[in-house]
Each structure stands twice: as structure tokens, then as C-alpha cells.
């Protein structure tokens, strides 16, 4: 008997949602949810495209109800949009359906459980996959990254199922016992790169080339690592700046998502990145002057841009 394909719902069809949706569509019944009617129409008509590959057909919708029957729900919206994106799913999903978050930041599990209830199985992950949008439902990617999957609330078998699903569809994925060090490791890189890339409106690869930007990024990385240490989280690397440089090498030709947020007027994730470092720094008594300065600069830039658009 032929087994029915796994029904995968993907909330958010930006660059990462497109990349993962493209791969998952090899073996799964994929439905993309987006709030942009033009994007939904393009996906439904043309499918998803990565680099110069053949398009892969998926379903696309403006309505959350079309994803209620998902066996797995992937979340690819900005951390700042999590509650809004999941509100329509409350009480509608099968209680055993895992919610998979590969989002930036360290507070996503709390936001998901606030929206869907404390019993929902949440699978968290970090990925070094890079993806840049070149058009609706079309991205360019190095496809050289790795995704680590883990959970503090879902059963280990659920994490393994998600990792196996990604592996079967051409992505590199594995399960880790404790995902928290990896979430904070990613936060070290995000805190060091994203705001600087946004303020300078430059690709990540430009940061190490400028001594002033590089020195600031290194200070942000070291400061974030110090907060992790105060929380007794053992980061998966010894030298924070060397790790940031490795991340930059993968995403060398891409601006940070925060740069696109400033350009588009979308609220940035600054409170979930550098802002989270500042908040945990206060909780642990760890000074975070560099991260605090980046929060203030990004908020000032957002306010300035909002006034110019008014």
C-alpha cells in the first residue's frame, strides 16, 4: 500500500520559506500560507524555484484554514509576527501536529505557546542555509548549510521525524540533545551581523573588510557570548568572532533580513536579537553596552524612516 505524502504547512513564503518549501515539495504535500495575494497567485501559477532548478508545484493560500490538516507546520515568519501569524490556528490543529520554528531569536517557543497553548509540541532549530529572494517564489541559495533540530517540549521522536523529513528532501539536518546552545550560537551571529548590515545597507561580507565595522561586530559577538556564559549556556564554539566569520562566509553575498525590513518599512527583529541580549544581560547583571547601542540605533532609524514615509 502506497503511503500518503506528509502534509506540510509553511507559514510565510519569504526567502527561507521558499527554500524549504521547494525541498519539501519533492516528497511532501506542501501548502504555503502568505498574506500577499500577488505572491500567492505567483506560487500557485509558477511553483517554487531555487537557483536555476525546475519549478516545483505547491499549493498556496491566503487562508490559515487551508493548513489546519497539516501533519507538520513550519513557521518562517519574522519573530515579531509570530503571534499574529498563529492566532488563526488556535484550537484548529491536531494536538499532535508539531510546530517547527527555524526563526531568529531565542523567545520563539514562548510566543508559539502563547498563541497555541502550552501543550503544543514545539520543535526548534537553527540553520546555516542562506537564501535571497530574486522574485516572488524564486530564490538563490548556496544550498550548503546545515539544519540542527531539537526541542525542550516535543518528544525526541518528533524531532527525529522532522530531521528525517528534511534529510529525505535534500537538506542536511540532524538532531541535537540540547538545542539551546545552538539557538544562542545563532544569536551571537545575528547580534553581530544583522543590525550592522542594516545600518550600513551592506552585504554581510562587507563587514569584515571595514576595520570599524569589524571591530564593532566582534564586540557585539563577545558581549552576546558573555551573556550566554552568565546563563550557563555552553556555546558550540570557543571563539565567538571566528564563528561569526564562518557564518559570514556562507552568507557573504546577502544583506541581513533586517536591512530589508528597514527598506520595506516592516518592523525589524531588533527586540528579538540584540534586544534579547540586553534583556538577558540585565537579568544576569552582564553589561551589554554595544547591544544596547544597536537597539537604540535601529529604533532611531526605523522612526526616521517612518517619518520620511509619512
C-alpha positions in Angstrom: 0.0 0.0 0.0 1.4 3.4 -1.0 1.8 5.7 2.0 0.1 9.1 1.6 2.6 12.0 1.4 3.2 14.1 4.6 1.0 17.2 4.6 3.3 20.1 5.3 2.1 23.6 6.0 4.5 26.5 5.6 3.6 29.8 7.2 5.5 32.6 5.4 6.7 32.4 1.8 9.7 34.6 2.1 13.2 33.5 1.1 13.6 30.8 3.7 10.0 29.5 3.4 10.5 29.3 -0.3 13.8 27.4 0.0 12.4 24.8 2.5 9.1 24.6 0.7 11.0 23.8 -2.6 12.9 21.0 -1.0 10.0 19.6 1.0 7.8 19.5 -2.2 10.0 16.7 -3.5 8.2 14.2 -1.3 5.5 16.1 0.7 2.1 17.7 0.0 3.1 21.3 0.6 0.8 24.3 1.2 2.3 27.8 1.5 0.4 30.5 3.5 1.1 34.1 2.8 -0.8 37.4 3.3 0.3 38.8 -0.1 -2.3 38.0 -2.8 0.2 38.6 -5.6 2.8 36.2 -4.1 0.1 33.5 -3.5 -1.1 33.8 -7.1 2.5 33.6 -8.4 3.3 30.5 -6.3 0.0 28.8 -7.4 0.8 29.6 -11.1 4.6 29.1 -11.3 5.6 27.0 -8.3 8.7 27.5 -6.3 12.2 28.0 -7.9 15.6 27.7 -6.3 18.6 28.9 -8.3 18.1 27.6 -11.9 16.2 24.5 -11.0 12.9 23.3 -12.4 9.9 24.8 -10.7 8.2 22.6 -8.1 4.4 22.8 -7.7 2.9 23.5 -4.3 -0.4 24.8 -3.1 -0.7 28.4 -2.0 -3.3 30.2 0.0 -4.3 33.4 1.8 -6.3 31.4 4.4 -5.0 29.7 7.5 -7.8 27.2 7.4 -6.2 25.5 4.4 -3.3 24.4 6.6 -5.4 23.1 9.5 -4.9 19.5 8.3 -1.1 19.7 8.2 0.9 16.9 9.7 3.8 19.3 10.3 3.6 23.1 10.4 6.8 25.1 9.6 7.0 28.7 10.8 9.0 31.1 8.6 7.6 34.5 9.5 9.6 37.1 11.4 9.8 36.6 15.2 7.9 39.9 15.6 5.0 38.4 13.5 4.7 35.0 15.3 1.6 35.8 17.4 -0.3 37.4 14.5 0.5 34.5 12.2 -0.5 31.7 14.5 -3.6 33.3 16.1 -5.9 31.8 13.4 -4.6 28.3 14.2 -5.6 28.3 17.9 -7.8 25.2 18.6 -7.8 24.1 14.9 -4.7 21.9 14.6 -4.4 18.3 15.6 -2.9 18.5 19.1 0.0 16.2 17.9 0.9 18.4 15.0 4.4 19.8 15.7 5.2 23.4 15.1 8.7 23.8 13.7 10.4 27.1 14.2 13.7 28.0 12.5 13.2 31.6 13.2 15.8 34.1 14.5 15.9 34.9 18.2 15.5 32.9 21.5 11.9 33.6 22.5 10.0 31.9 19.8 8.8 28.9 21.8 7.2 31.1 24.3 5.4 33.1 21.6 4.2 29.9 19.9 2.8 28.5 23.1 1.2 31.9 23.9 -0.7 31.6 20.6 -1.5 27.9 20.6 -1.4 26.7 24.2 1.3 25.3 26.4 0.8 21.7 25.3 1.6 22.2 21.6 4.7 20.2 20.6 7.3 22.8 19.5 10.4 21.8 17.6 13.1 24.4 17.4 16.0 24.6 15.0 18.9 26.7 13.7 20.0 26.6 10.1 23.0 27.9 8.2 21.2 27.7 4.9 21.2 31.1 3.2 18.5 32.3 0.8 18.0 35.5 -1.1 14.8 36.5 -2.9 15.2 37.4 -6.5 11.5 37.5 -7.3 8.2 36.1 -5.9 8.6 32.4 -5.1 12.1 32.5 -6.5 15.4 32.5 -4.5 19.1 32.0 -4.9 20.8 29.8 -2.3 24.2 28.3 -1.7 22.3 25.1 -0.5 25.4 24.3 1.5 24.0 24.9 5.0 23.1 22.5 7.8 20.0 22.5 10.0 20.1 21.4 13.6 16.8 20.2 15.2 15.9 19.9 18.9 13.2 20.6 21.4 12.5 21.3 25.0 8.9 20.3 24.8 8.3 17.8 22.0 9.2 14.2 22.2 12.7 13.2 20.8 10.9 11.0 18.2 9.2 14.2 16.9 12.5 16.0 16.5 13.9 12.9 14.7 10.9 12.8 12.4 11.3 16.5 11.4 15.1 16.0 10.8 14.4 12.8 8.7 11.8 14.7 6.7 14.3 17.4 5.8 17.1 14.9 5.0 14.9 12.9 2.7 14.1 16.0 0.7 17.7 17.0 0.1 18.6 19.2 3.1 21.3 18.5 5.6 19.7 18.0 9.0 20.4 16.3 12.3 19.0 16.2 15.9 20.8 17.6 18.9 20.1 16.7 22.5 20.0 20.3 23.7 19.1 23.0 21.2 19.6 26.0 23.5 23.4 26.3 22.9 22.8 26.3 19.2 20.0 28.9 19.5 22.4 31.2 21.4 25.2 30.4 19.0 22.9 31.7 16.1 22.0 34.7 18.3 25.7 35.5 18.6 26.0 35.7 14.8 22.7 37.6 14.3 23.5 40.1 17.0 26.9 40.7 15.4 25.8 40.9 11.8 22.2 41.9 11.3 22.0 45.4 12.7 25.3 46.5 11.2 24.3 45.2 7.8 21.0 47.1 8.1 22.5 50.4 9.2 25.3 50.3 6.6 22.9 48.8 4.0 25.6 46.3 3.0 26.1 42.6 2.4 27.4 40.6 5.4 30.7 40.1 3.5 31.5 43.8 3.6 31.6 43.9 7.4 35.0 42.2 8.0 36.5 44.4 5.2 35.9 47.6 7.2 38.0 47.8 10.4 35.4 49.9 12.2 32.5 47.6 11.3 34.6 44.5 12.0 35.6 45.8 15.5 32.0 46.6 16.4 30.8 43.2 15.1 33.4 41.4 17.2 32.5 43.4 20.3 28.8 42.5 19.8 29.7 38.8 19.4 31.9 38.8 22.5 29.2 40.6 24.5 26.5 38.2 23.5 28.7 35.2 24.3 29.3 36.7 27.8 25.5 36.8 28.4 25.2 33.2 27.3 28.0 32.3 29.7 26.2 34.1 32.5 23.1 32.0 31.7 25.4 28.9 32.0 24.8 28.0 28.3 27.8 26.3 26.7 28.1 27.7 23.2 29.0 25.3 20.4 32.2 27.2 19.7 35.2 28.6 21.6 35.8 31.8 19.7 32.7 33.9 19.0 34.3 36.1 16.3 35.7 33.1 14.4 32.2 31.6 14.4 30.7 34.8 13.1 33.3 34.9 10.3 32.3 31.3 9.4 28.6 32.4 9.2 29.6 35.4 7.1 31.4 33.2 4.6 28.2 31.3 3.9 26.1 34.5 3.5 28.8 36.7 2.0 26.6 38.0 -0.8 23.5 38.6 1.2 22.3 41.6 3.2 20.7 40.8 6.6 16.9 40.4 6.8 16.9 43.5 9.0 18.3 45.5 6.1 15.3 44.5 4.0 13.0 45.3 6.9 14.3 48.9 7.1 13.9 49.2 3.3 10.4 47.9 3.3 9.1 49.5 6.5 8.4 46.2 8.1 9.1 46.1 11.9 12.5 44.7 12.5 13.5 41.8 14.8 15.8 44.0 16.8 14.0 43.4 20.1 14.3 39.6 19.5 18.0 39.8 18.7 20.2 42.5 20.2 17.2 43.4 22.4 17.1 39.9 23.8 20.8 40.1 24.6 20.2 43.3 26.5 17.2 41.8 28.4 19.1 38.7 29.5 22.1 40.9 30.3 20.0 42.9 32.8 18.7 39.7 34.3 22.2 38.3 34.8 23.9 41.5 35.7 26.0 41.3 32.5 26.9 44.7 30.8 25.7 44.9 27.2 26.5 48.5 26.1 27.2 47.6 22.5 24.0 45.6 22.0 22.0 48.4 23.8 23.5 50.9 21.4 22.5 48.8 18.3 18.9 48.5 19.6 18.7 52.3 20.0 20.3 53.0 16.6 17.9 50.6 14.8 14.9 52.0 16.6 16.0 55.6 15.8 16.5 54.6 12.1 13.0 53.0 12.0 11.5 56.1 13.4 13.4 58.3 11.0 12.3 56.2 8.0 8.7 56.1 9.2 8.7 60.0 9.4 10.1 60.2 5.9 7.3 57.9 4.6 4.5 59.8 6.3 
